[in-house]
Amino acid sequence: MVLRCILTLFALSFAGPGGYWSAFLSDPSRRVLYITVAFALFVWVFIAAGWAMSVQVGVRRAIGAILGAVGRGWPCPRS
């Protein structure tokens, strides 16, 4: 989570808060790069959590816990 905040702050440092949407995200190559890195960091959070848990509970249980935590968000109703 902290890495994604650092990525956002890095993007804001070039364009500023007002120019962030218009300058940074309107360029297709920068937008694709930003979204790719942000998604990779999002997935890394789950990988790091499973890696940290595998030391205490084992690899299979850590994978099951992470998959259960990810799957728990799917049945939530949208309001």
PDB file of N, CA, C and O in Angstrom, chain B, residues numbered from 101:
ATOM      1  N   MET B 101       0.817  -1.184   0.000  1.00  0.00           N
ATOM      2  CA  MET B 101       0.000   0.000   0.000  1.00  0.00           C
ATOM      3  C   MET B 101       0.864   1.252   0.000  1.00  0.00           C
ATOM      4  O   MET B 101       0.552   2.237  -0.669  1.00  0.00           O
ATOM      5  N   VAL B 102       1.928   1.203   0.739  1.00  0.00           N
ATOM      6  CA  VAL B 102       2.813   2.359   0.806  1.00  0.00           C
ATOM      7  C   VAL B 102       3.476   2.592  -0.552  1.00  0.00           C
ATOM      8  O   VAL B 102       3.674   3.735  -0.965  1.00  0.00           O
ATOM      9  N   LEU B 103       3.816   1.505  -1.241  1.00  0.00           N
ATOM     10  CA  LEU B 103       4.448   1.654  -2.547  1.00  0.00           C
ATOM     11  C   LEU B 103       3.506   2.306  -3.556  1.00  0.00           C
ATOM     12  O   LEU B 103       3.948   3.090  -4.397  1.00  0.00           O
ATOM     13  N   ARG B 104       2.216   1.990  -3.481  1.00  0.00           N
ATOM     14  CA  ARG B 104       1.255   2.628  -4.386  1.00  0.00           C
ATOM     15  C   ARG B 104       1.105   4.107  -4.067  1.00  0.00           C
ATOM     16  O   ARG B 104       0.918   4.916  -4.977  1.00  0.00           O
ATOM     17  N   CYS B 105       1.185   4.473  -2.801  1.00  0.00           N
ATOM     18  CA  CYS B 105       1.134   5.894  -2.425  1.00  0.00           C
ATOM     19  C   CYS B 105       2.369   6.626  -2.928  1.00  0.00           C
ATOM     20  O   CYS B 105       2.279   7.769  -3.377  1.00  0.00           O
ATOM     21  N   ILE B 106       3.514   5.972  -2.854  1.00  0.00           N
ATOM     22  CA  ILE B 106       4.742   6.577  -3.369  1.00  0.00           C
ATOM     23  C   ILE B 106       4.639   6.775  -4.874  1.00  0.00           C
ATOM     24  O   ILE B 106       5.089   7.795  -5.395  1.00  0.00           O
ATOM     25  N   LEU B 107       4.054   5.811  -5.577  1.00  0.00           N
ATOM     26  CA  LEU B 107       3.865   5.948  -7.023  1.00  0.00           C
ATOM     27  C   LEU B 107       2.963   7.132  -7.347  1.00  0.00           C
ATOM     28  O   LEU B 107       3.254   7.896  -8.267  1.00  0.00           O
ATOM     29  N   THR B 108       1.882   7.292  -6.611  1.00  0.00           N
ATOM     30  CA  THR B 108       0.973   8.419  -6.842  1.00  0.00           C
ATOM     31  C   THR B 108       1.666   9.741  -6.541  1.00  0.00           C
ATOM     32  O   THR B 108       1.515  10.701  -7.297  1.00  0.00           O
ATOM     33  N   LEU B 109       2.418   9.804  -5.455  1.00  0.00           N
ATOM     34  CA  LEU B 109       3.147  11.032  -5.131  1.00  0.00           C
ATOM     35  C   LEU B 109       4.211  11.348  -6.176  1.00  0.00           C
ATOM     36  O   LEU B 109       4.465  12.515  -6.473  1.00  0.00           O
ATOM     37  N   PHE B 110       4.823  10.324  -6.727  1.00  0.00           N
ATOM     38  CA  PHE B 110       5.803  10.525  -7.790  1.00  0.00           C
ATOM     39  C   PHE B 110       5.130  11.130  -9.020  1.00  0.00           C
ATOM     40  O   PHE B 110       5.673  12.042  -9.644  1.00  0.00           O
ATOM     41  N   ALA B 111       3.948  10.621  -9.365  1.00  0.00           N
ATOM     42  CA  ALA B 111       3.212  11.176 -10.510  1.00  0.00           C
ATOM     43  C   ALA B 111       2.775  12.608 -10.229  1.00  0.00           C
ATOM     44  O   ALA B 111       2.810  13.453 -11.124  1.00  0.00           O
ATOM     45  N   LEU B 112       2.370  12.885  -9.014  1.00  0.00           N
ATOM     46  CA  LEU B 112       1.948  14.243  -8.659  1.00  0.00           C
ATOM     47  C   LEU B 112       3.110  15.230  -8.643  1.00  0.00           C
ATOM     48  O   LEU B 112       2.906  16.428  -8.839  1.00  0.00           O
ATOM     49  N   SER B 113       4.313  14.743  -8.414  1.00  0.00           N
ATOM     50  CA  SER B 113       5.454  15.655  -8.331  1.00  0.00           C
ATOM     51  C   SER B 113       5.770  16.305  -9.672  1.00  0.00           C
ATOM     52  O   SER B 113       6.341  17.395  -9.705  1.00  0.00           O
ATOM     53  N   PHE B 114       5.414  15.667 -10.763  1.00  0.00           N
ATOM     54  CA  PHE B 114       5.685  16.234 -12.085  1.00  0.00           C
ATOM     55  C   PHE B 114       4.606  17.215 -12.526  1.00  0.00           C
ATOM     56  O   PHE B 114       4.918  18.290 -13.039  1.00  0.00           O
ATOM     57  N   ALA B 115       3.349  16.856 -12.334  1.00  0.00           N
ATOM     58  CA  ALA B 115       2.259  17.657 -12.887  1.00  0.00           C
ATOM     59  C   ALA B 115       1.534  18.485 -11.841  1.00  0.00           C
ATOM     60  O   ALA B 115       0.815  19.420 -12.195  1.00  0.00           O
ATOM     61  N   GLY B 116       1.698  18.174 -10.582  1.00  0.00           N
ATOM     62  CA  GLY B 116       0.963  18.884  -9.541  1.00  0.00           C
ATOM     63  C   GLY B 116      -0.457  18.357  -9.447  1.00  0.00           C
ATOM     64  O   GLY B 116      -0.902  17.624 -10.330  1.00  0.00           O
ATOM     65  N   PRO B 117      -1.171  18.715  -8.396  1.00  0.00           N
ATOM     66  CA  PRO B 117      -2.513  18.162  -8.214  1.00  0.00           C
ATOM     67  C   PRO B 117      -3.495  18.581  -9.307  1.00  0.00           C
ATOM     68  O   PRO B 117      -4.341  17.782  -9.708  1.00  0.00           O
ATOM     69  N   GLY B 118      -3.399  19.803  -9.790  1.00  0.00           N
ATOM     70  CA  GLY B 118      -4.327  20.246 -10.834  1.00  0.00           C
ATOM     71  C   GLY B 118      -3.997  19.668 -12.190  1.00  0.00           C
ATOM     72  O   GLY B 118      -4.902  19.352 -12.963  1.00  0.00           O
ATOM     73  N   GLY B 119      -2.725  19.523 -12.494  1.00  0.00           N
ATOM     74  CA  GLY B 119      -2.319  19.009 -13.786  1.00  0.00           C
ATOM     75  C   GLY B 119      -2.183  17.510 -13.845  1.00  0.00           C
ATOM     76  O   GLY B 119      -1.862  16.949 -14.893  1.00  0.00           O
ATOM     77  N   TYR B 120      -2.426  16.858 -12.726  1.00  0.00           N
ATOM     78  CA  TYR B 120      -2.273  15.404 -12.659  1.00  0.00           C
ATOM     79  C   TYR B 120      -3.196  14.715 -13.654  1.00  0.00           C
ATOM     80  O   TYR B 120      -2.748  13.874 -14.434  1.00  0.00           O
ATOM     81  N   TRP B 121      -4.461  15.055 -13.636  1.00  0.00           N
ATOM     82  CA  TRP B 121      -5.421  14.390 -14.516  1.00  0.00           C
ATOM     83  C   TRP B 121      -5.241  14.821 -15.963  1.00  0.00           C
ATOM     84  O   TRP B 121      -5.266  13.989 -16.870  1.00  0.00           O
ATOM     85  N   SER B 122      -5.063  16.100 -16.180  1.00  0.00           N
ATOM     86  CA  SER B 122      -5.005  16.568 -17.559  1.00  0.00           C
ATOM     87  C   SER B 122      -3.674  16.269 -18.234  1.00  0.00           C
ATOM     88  O   SER B 122      -3.655  15.858 -19.395  1.00  0.00           O
ATOM     89  N   ALA B 123      -2.578  16.463 -17.544  1.00  0.00           N
ATOM     90  CA  ALA B 123      -1.267  16.285 -18.174  1.00  0.00           C
ATOM     91  C   ALA B 123      -0.759  14.850 -18.087  1.00  0.00           C
ATOM     92  O   ALA B 123      -0.279  14.295 -19.075  1.00  0.00           O
ATOM     93  N   PHE B 124      -0.864  14.262 -16.923  1.00  0.00           N
ATOM     94  CA  PHE B 124      -0.246  12.949 -16.723  1.00  0.00           C
ATOM     95  C   PHE B 124      -1.092  11.821 -17.290  1.00  0.00           C
ATOM     96  O   PHE B 124      -0.570  10.943 -17.977  1.00  0.00           O
ATOM     97  N   LEU B 125      -2.387  11.830 -17.012  1.00  0.00           N
ATOM     98  CA  LEU B 125      -3.228  10.718 -17.437  1.00  0.00           C
ATOM     99  C   LEU B 125      -3.794  10.869 -18.844  1.00  0.00           C
ATOM    100  O   LEU B 125      -4.388   9.920 -19.356  1.00  0.00           O
ATOM    101  N   SER B 126      -3.635  12.010 -19.480  1.00  0.00           N
ATOM    102  CA  SER B 126      -4.132  12.151 -20.843  1.00  0.00           C
ATOM    103  C   SER B 126      -3.146  11.594 -21.867  1.00  0.00           C
ATOM    104  O   SER B 126      -3.535  11.300 -22.997  1.00  0.00           O
ATOM    105  N   ASP B 127      -1.890  11.446 -21.494  1.00  0.00           N
ATOM    106  CA  ASP B 127      -0.905  10.843 -22.377  1.00  0.00           C
ATOM    107  C   ASP B 127      -1.042   9.318 -22.291  1.00  0.00           C
ATOM    108  O   ASP B 127      -0.842   8.747 -21.219  1.00  0.00           O
ATOM    109  N   PRO B 128      -1.378   8.653 -23.397  1.00  0.00           N
ATOM    110  CA  PRO B 128      -1.635   7.204 -23.329  1.00  0.00           C
ATOM    111  C   PRO B 128      -0.445   6.377 -22.842  1.00  0.00           C
ATOM    112  O   PRO B 128      -0.635   5.418 -22.093  1.00  0.00           O
ATOM    113  N   SER B 129       0.753   6.720 -23.241  1.00  0.00           N
ATOM    114  CA  SER B 129       1.897   5.910 -22.827  1.00  0.00           C
ATOM    115  C   SER B 129       2.153   6.042 -21.323  1.00  0.00           C
ATOM    116  O   SER B 129       2.440   5.048 -20.656  1.00  0.00           O
ATOM    117  N   ARG B 130       2.052   7.244 -20.793  1.00  0.00           N
ATOM    118  CA  ARG B 130       2.229   7.431 -19.346  1.00  0.00           C
ATOM    119  C   ARG B 130       1.104   6.764 -18.567  1.00  0.00           C
ATOM    120  O   ARG B 130       1.335   6.173 -17.513  1.00  0.00           O
ATOM    121  N   ARG B 131      -0.108   6.860 -19.087  1.00  0.00           N
ATOM    122  CA  ARG B 131      -1.252   6.258 -18.403  1.00  0.00           C
ATOM    123  C   ARG B 131      -1.105   4.748 -18.331  1.00  0.00           C
ATOM    124  O   ARG B 131      -1.342   4.155 -17.278  1.00  0.00           O
ATOM    125  N   VAL B 132      -0.717   4.114 -19.434  1.00  0.00           N
ATOM    126  CA  VAL B 132      -0.539   2.663 -19.451  1.00  0.00           C
ATOM    127  C   VAL B 132       0.571   2.247 -18.499  1.00  0.00           C
ATOM    128  O   VAL B 132       0.432   1.260 -17.776  1.00  0.00           O
ATOM    129  N   LEU B 133       1.661   2.984 -18.494  1.00  0.00           N
ATOM    130  CA  LEU B 133       2.764   2.679 -17.590  1.00  0.00           C
ATOM    131  C   LEU B 133       2.330   2.813 -16.130  1.00  0.00           C
ATOM    132  O   LEU B 133       2.642   1.951 -15.307  1.00  0.00           O
ATOM    133  N   TYR B 134       1.615   3.886 -15.809  1.00  0.00           N
ATOM    134  CA  TYR B 134       1.162   4.119 -14.441  1.00  0.00           C
ATOM    135  C   TYR B 134       0.191   3.018 -13.985  1.00  0.00           C
ATOM    136  O   TYR B 134       0.318   2.498 -12.876  1.00  0.00           O
ATOM    137  N   ILE B 135      -0.762   2.671 -14.829  1.00  0.00           N
ATOM    138  CA  ILE B 135      -1.748   1.654 -14.456  1.00  0.00           C
ATOM    139  C   ILE B 135      -1.085   0.290 -14.322  1.00  0.00           C
ATOM    140  O   ILE B 135      -1.438  -0.479 -13.429  1.00  0.00           O
ATOM    141  N   THR B 136      -0.138  -0.021 -15.187  1.00  0.00           N
ATOM    142  CA  THR B 136       0.571  -1.295 -15.106  1.00  0.00           C
ATOM    143  C   THR B 136       1.360  -1.407 -13.807  1.00  0.00           C
ATOM    144  O   THR B 136       1.297  -2.430 -13.125  1.00  0.00           O
ATOM    145  N   VAL B 137       2.090  -0.373 -13.469  1.00  0.00           N
ATOM    146  CA  VAL B 137       2.880  -0.402 -12.233  1.00  0.00           C
ATOM    147  C   VAL B 137       1.964  -0.424 -11.013  1.00  0.00           C
ATOM    148  O   VAL B 137       2.247  -1.136 -10.049  1.00  0.00           O
ATOM    149  N   ALA B 138       0.875   0.340 -11.035  1.00  0.00           N
ATOM    150  CA  ALA B 138      -0.054   0.354  -9.895  1.00  0.00           C
ATOM    151  C   ALA B 138      -0.700  -1.016  -9.698  1.00  0.00           C
ATOM    152  O   ALA B 138      -0.853  -1.464  -8.562  1.00  0.00           O
ATOM    153  N   PHE B 139      -1.077  -1.683 -10.776  1.00  0.00           N
ATOM    154  CA  PHE B 139      -1.672  -3.014 -10.656  1.00  0.00           C
ATOM    155  C   PHE B 139      -0.645  -4.025 -10.158  1.00  0.00           C
ATOM    156  O   PHE B 139      -0.968  -4.885  -9.339  1.00  0.00           O
ATOM    157  N   ALA B 140       0.588  -3.929 -10.646  1.00  0.00           N
ATOM    158  CA  ALA B 140       1.632  -4.837 -10.176  1.00  0.00           C
ATOM    159  C   ALA B 140       1.888  -4.658  -8.678  1.00  0.00           C
ATOM    160  O   ALA B 140       2.093  -5.638  -7.962  1.00  0.00           O
ATOM    161  N   LEU B 141       1.877  -3.415  -8.207  1.00  0.00           N
ATOM    162  CA  LEU B 141       2.058  -3.173  -6.774  1.00  0.00           C
ATOM    163  C   LEU B 141       0.866  -3.669  -5.964  1.00  0.00           C
ATOM    164  O   LEU B 141       1.031  -4.116  -4.828  1.00  0.00           O
ATOM    165  N   PHE B 142      -0.331  -3.594  -6.538  1.00  0.00           N
ATOM    166  CA  PHE B 142      -1.526  -4.117  -5.867  1.00  0.00           C
ATOM    167  C   PHE B 142      -1.416  -5.634  -5.692  1.00  0.00           C
ATOM    168  O   PHE B 142      -1.721  -6.160  -4.622  1.00  0.00           O
ATOM    169  N   VAL B 143      -0.988  -6.326  -6.730  1.00  0.00           N
ATOM    170  CA  VAL B 143      -0.820  -7.783  -6.652  1.00  0.00           C
ATOM    171  C   VAL B 143       0.317  -8.133  -5.693  1.00  0.00           C
ATOM    172  O   VAL B 143       0.252  -9.140  -4.989  1.00  0.00           O
ATOM    173  N   TRP B 144       1.355  -7.303  -5.666  1.00  0.00           N
ATOM    174  CA  TRP B 144       2.493  -7.563  -4.785  1.00  0.00           C
ATOM    175  C   TRP B 144       2.076  -7.570  -3.308  1.00  0.00           C
ATOM    176  O   TRP B 144       2.677  -8.285  -2.507  1.00  0.00           O
ATOM    177  N   VAL B 145       1.076  -6.799  -2.946  1.00  0.00           N
ATOM    178  CA  VAL B 145       0.600  -6.788  -1.561  1.00  0.00           C
ATOM    179  C   VAL B 145       0.149  -8.184  -1.150  1.00  0.00           C
ATOM    180  O   VAL B 145       0.454  -8.635  -0.046  1.00  0.00           O
ATOM    181  N   PHE B 146      -0.576  -8.871  -2.031  1.00  0.00           N
ATOM    182  CA  PHE B 146      -1.042 -10.220  -1.708  1.00  0.00           C
ATOM    183  C   PHE B 146       0.099 -11.230  -1.712  1.00  0.00           C
ATOM    184  O   PHE B 146       0.118 -12.148  -0.891  1.00  0.00           O
ATOM    185  N   ILE B 147       1.038 -11.071  -2.617  1.00  0.00           N
ATOM    186  CA  ILE B 147       2.191 -11.966  -2.649  1.00  0.00           C
ATOM    187  C   ILE B 147       3.023 -11.804  -1.379  1.00  0.00           C
ATOM    188  O   ILE B 147       3.437 -12.796  -0.779  1.00  0.00           O
ATOM    189  N   ALA B 148       3.267 -10.574  -0.973  1.00  0.00           N
ATOM    190  CA  ALA B 148       4.054 -10.329   0.232  1.00  0.00           C
ATOM    191  C   ALA B 148       3.334 -10.840   1.482  1.00  0.00           C
ATOM    192  O   ALA B 148       3.971 -11.369   2.394  1.00  0.00           O
ATOM    193  N   ALA B 149       2.020 -10.685   1.524  1.00  0.00           N
ATOM    194  CA  ALA B 149       1.266 -11.193   2.682  1.00  0.00           C
ATOM    195  C   ALA B 149       1.349 -12.711   2.760  1.00  0.00           C
ATOM    196  O   ALA B 149       1.546 -13.264   3.842  1.00  0.00           O
ATOM    197  N   GLY B 150       1.201 -13.385   1.638  1.00  0.00           N
ATOM    198  CA  GLY B 150       1.327 -14.842   1.632  1.00  0.00           C
ATOM    199  C   GLY B 150       2.722 -15.302   1.985  1.00  0.00           C
ATOM    200  O   GLY B 150       2.894 -16.302   2.681  1.00  0.00           O
ATOM    201  N   TRP B 151       3.705 -14.586   1.516  1.00  0.00           N
ATOM    202  CA  TRP B 151       5.095 -14.919   1.811  1.00  0.00           C
ATOM    203  C   TRP B 151       5.373 -14.760   3.303  1.00  0.00           C
ATOM    204  O   TRP B 151       6.051 -15.594   3.904  1.00  0.00           O
ATOM    205  N   ALA B 152       4.858 -13.706   3.891  1.00  0.00           N
ATOM    206  CA  ALA B 152       5.074 -13.480   5.319  1.00  0.00           C
ATOM    207  C   ALA B 152       4.330 -14.516   6.159  1.00  0.00           C
ATOM    208  O   ALA B 152       4.839 -14.964   7.186  1.00  0.00           O
ATOM    209  N   MET B 153       3.136 -14.893   5.730  1.00  0.00           N
ATOM    210  CA  MET B 153       2.364 -15.874   6.500  1.00  0.00           C
ATOM    211  C   MET B 153       2.897 -17.285   6.347  1.00  0.00           C
ATOM    212  O   MET B 153       2.699 -18.113   7.235  1.00  0.00           O
ATOM    213  N   SER B 154       3.568 -17.579   5.244  1.00  0.00           N
ATOM    214  CA  SER B 154       4.027 -18.946   4.996  1.00  0.00           C
ATOM    215  C   SER B 154       5.057 -19.409   6.010  1.00  0.00           C
ATOM    216  O   SER B 154       5.223 -20.611   6.216  1.00  0.00           O
ATOM    217  N   VAL B 155       5.739 -18.490   6.634  1.00  0.00           N
ATOM    218  CA  VAL B 155       6.742 -18.857   7.634  1.00  0.00           C
ATOM    219  C   VAL B 155       6.063 -19.467   8.858  1.00  0.00           C
ATOM    220  O   VAL B 155       6.576 -20.428   9.432  1.00  0.00           O
ATOM    221  N   GLN B 156       4.926 -18.926   9.261  1.00  0.00           N
ATOM    222  CA  GLN B 156       4.252 -19.387  10.478  1.00  0.00           C
ATOM    223  C   GLN B 156       3.254 -20.502  10.232  1.00  0.00           C
ATOM    224  O   GLN B 156       3.183 -21.442  11.023  1.00  0.00           O
ATOM    225  N   VAL B 157       2.472 -20.425   9.150  1.00  0.00           N
ATOM    226  CA  VAL B 157       1.386 -21.394   8.966  1.00  0.00           C
ATOM    227  C   VAL B 157       1.643 -22.379   7.843  1.00  0.00           C
ATOM    228  O   VAL B 157       0.857 -23.309   7.664  1.00  0.00           O
ATOM    229  N   GLY B 158       2.693 -22.215   7.094  1.00  0.00           N
ATOM    230  CA  GLY B 158       2.989 -23.106   5.979  1.00  0.00           C
ATOM    231  C   GLY B 158       2.512 -22.511   4.660  1.00  0.00           C
ATOM    232  O   GLY B 158       1.666 -21.618   4.624  1.00  0.00           O
ATOM    233  N   VAL B 159       3.071 -23.025   3.604  1.00  0.00           N
ATOM    234  CA  VAL B 159       2.802 -22.460   2.283  1.00  0.00           C
ATOM    235  C   VAL B 159       1.363 -22.711   1.853  1.00  0.00           C
ATOM    236  O   VAL B 159       0.703 -21.790   1.372  1.00  0.00           O
ATOM    237  N   ARG B 160       0.862 -23.925   2.012  1.00  0.00           N
ATOM    238  CA  ARG B 160      -0.504 -24.236   1.545  1.00  0.00           C
ATOM    239  C   ARG B 160      -1.554 -23.441   2.296  1.00  0.00           C
ATOM    240  O   ARG B 160      -2.496 -22.933   1.688  1.00  0.00           O
ATOM    241  N   ARG B 161      -1.408 -23.325   3.606  1.00  0.00           N
ATOM    242  CA  ARG B 161      -2.385 -22.550   4.377  1.00  0.00           C
ATOM    243  C   ARG B 161      -2.290 -21.060   4.080  1.00  0.00           C
ATOM    244  O   ARG B 161      -3.303 -20.361   4.080  1.00  0.00           O
ATOM    245  N   ALA B 162      -1.091 -20.574   3.828  1.00  0.00           N
ATOM    246  CA  ALA B 162      -0.923 -19.158   3.482  1.00  0.00           C
ATOM    247  C   ALA B 162      -1.593 -18.856   2.150  1.00  0.00           C
ATOM    248  O   ALA B 162      -2.273 -17.839   2.015  1.00  0.00           O
ATOM    249  N   ILE B 163      -1.409 -19.729   1.165  1.00  0.00           N
ATOM    250  CA  ILE B 163      -2.065 -19.540  -0.134  1.00  0.00           C
ATOM    251  C   ILE B 163      -3.579 -19.595   0.031  1.00  0.00           C
ATOM    252  O   ILE B 163      -4.298 -18.797  -0.570  1.00  0.00           O
ATOM    253  N   GLY B 164      -4.061 -20.520   0.833  1.00  0.00           N
ATOM    254  CA  GLY B 164      -5.501 -20.619   1.071  1.00  0.00           C
ATOM    255  C   GLY B 164      -6.066 -19.395   1.769  1.00  0.00           C
ATOM    256  O   GLY B 164      -7.159 -18.933   1.442  1.00  0.00           O
ATOM    257  N   ALA B 165      -5.321 -18.873   2.726  1.00  0.00           N
ATOM    258  CA  ALA B 165      -5.786 -17.679   3.438  1.00  0.00           C
ATOM    259  C   ALA B 165      -5.833 -16.464   2.521  1.00  0.00           C
ATOM    260  O   ALA B 165      -6.775 -15.674   2.587  1.00  0.00           O
ATOM    261  N   ILE B 166      -4.833 -16.310   1.673  1.00  0.00           N
ATOM    262  CA  ILE B 166      -4.808 -15.177   0.748  1.00  0.00           C
ATOM    263  C   ILE B 166      -5.917 -15.313  -0.287  1.00  0.00           C
ATOM    264  O   ILE B 166      -6.607 -14.337  -0.581  1.00  0.00           O
ATOM    265  N   LEU B 167      -6.098 -16.511  -0.844  1.00  0.00           N
ATOM    266  CA  LEU B 167      -7.173 -16.706  -1.814  1.00  0.00           C
ATOM    267  C   LEU B 167      -8.544 -16.514  -1.168  1.00  0.00           C
ATOM    268  O   LEU B 167      -9.468 -16.002  -1.800  1.00  0.00           O
ATOM    269  N   GLY B 168      -8.669 -16.926   0.091  1.00  0.00           N
ATOM    270  CA  GLY B 168      -9.917 -16.692   0.810  1.00  0.00           C
ATOM    271  C   GLY B 168     -10.176 -15.218   1.058  1.00  0.00           C
ATOM    272  O   GLY B 168     -11.312 -14.754   0.961  1.00  0.00           O
ATOM    273  N   ALA B 169      -9.129 -14.491   1.375  1.00  0.00           N
ATOM    274  CA  ALA B 169      -9.286 -13.050   1.603  1.00  0.00           C
ATOM    275  C   ALA B 169      -9.637 -12.320   0.319  1.00  0.00           C
ATOM    276  O   ALA B 169     -10.447 -11.393   0.337  1.00  0.00           O
ATOM    277  N   VAL B 170      -9.042 -12.723  -0.791  1.00  0.00           N
ATOM    278  CA  VAL B 170      -9.370 -12.107  -2.078  1.00  0.00           C
ATOM    279  C   VAL B 170     -10.792 -12.461  -2.481  1.00  0.00           C
ATOM    280  O   VAL B 170     -11.534 -11.603  -2.958  1.00  0.00           O
ATOM    281  N   GLY B 171     -11.173 -13.704  -2.296  1.00  0.00           N
ATOM    282  CA  GLY B 171     -12.510 -14.154  -2.677  1.00  0.00           C
ATOM    283  C   GLY B 171     -13.612 -13.604  -1.798  1.00  0.00           C
ATOM    284  O   GLY B 171     -14.769 -13.562  -2.215  1.00  0.00           O
ATOM    285  N   ARG B 172     -13.279 -13.182  -0.592  1.00  0.00           N
ATOM    286  CA  ARG B 172     -14.276 -12.636   0.311  1.00  0.00           C
ATOM    287  C   ARG B 172     -14.851 -11.321  -0.202  1.00  0.00           C
ATOM    288  O   ARG B 172     -15.979 -10.966   0.140  1.00  0.00           O
ATOM    289  N   GLY B 173     -14.104 -10.611  -1.002  1.00  0.00           N
ATOM    290  CA  GLY B 173     -14.576  -9.344  -1.541  1.00  0.00           C
ATOM    291  C   GLY B 173     -15.545  -9.492  -2.704  1.00  0.00           C
ATOM    292  O   GLY B 173     -16.286  -8.554  -3.001  1.00  0.00           O
ATOM    293  N   TRP B 174     -15.562 -10.621  -3.360  1.00  0.00           N
ATOM    294  CA  TRP B 174     -16.423 -10.796  -4.525  1.00  0.00           C
ATOM    295  C   TRP B 174     -17.920 -10.806  -4.203  1.00  0.00           C
ATOM    296  O   TRP B 174     -18.680 -10.166  -4.930  1.00  0.00           O
ATOM    297  N   PRO B 175     -18.386 -11.491  -3.164  1.00  0.00           N
ATOM    298  CA  PRO B 175     -19.846 -11.538  -2.973  1.00  0.00           C
ATOM    299  C   PRO B 175     -20.438 -10.291  -2.320  1.00  0.00           C
ATOM    300  O   PRO B 175     -21.645 -10.246  -2.084  1.00  0.00           O
ATOM    301  N   CYS B 176     -19.639  -9.301  -2.028  1.00  0.00           N
ATOM    302  CA  CYS B 176     -20.163  -8.103  -1.396  1.00  0.00           C
ATOM    303  C   CYS B 176     -21.107  -7.363  -2.333  1.00  0.00           C
ATOM    304  O   CYS B 176     -20.750  -7.092  -3.480  1.00  0.00           O
ATOM    305  N   PRO B 177     -22.300  -7.036  -1.865  1.00  0.00           N
ATOM    306  CA  PRO B 177     -23.246  -6.327  -2.748  1.00  0.00           C
ATOM    307  C   PRO B 177     -22.799  -4.895  -2.994  1.00  0.00           C
ATOM    308  O   PRO B 177     -22.212  -4.253  -2.122  1.00  0.00           O
ATOM    309  N   ARG B 178     -23.079  -4.417  -4.169  1.00  0.00           N
ATOM    310  CA  ARG B 178     -22.754  -3.036  -4.509  1.00  0.00           C
ATOM    311  C   ARG B 178     -23.952  -2.159  -4.158  1.00  0.00           C
ATOM    312  O   ARG B 178     -25.107  -2.529  -4.368  1.00  0.00           O
ATOM    313  N   SER B 179     -23.641  -1.009  -3.628  1.00  0.00           N
ATOM    314  CA  SER B 179     -24.755  -0.127  -3.265  1.00  0.00           C
ATOM    315  C   SER B 179     -24.752   1.124  -4.101  1.00  0.00           C
ATOM    316  O   SER B 179     -25.619   1.981  -3.932  1.00  0.00           O
TER     317      SER B 179
END
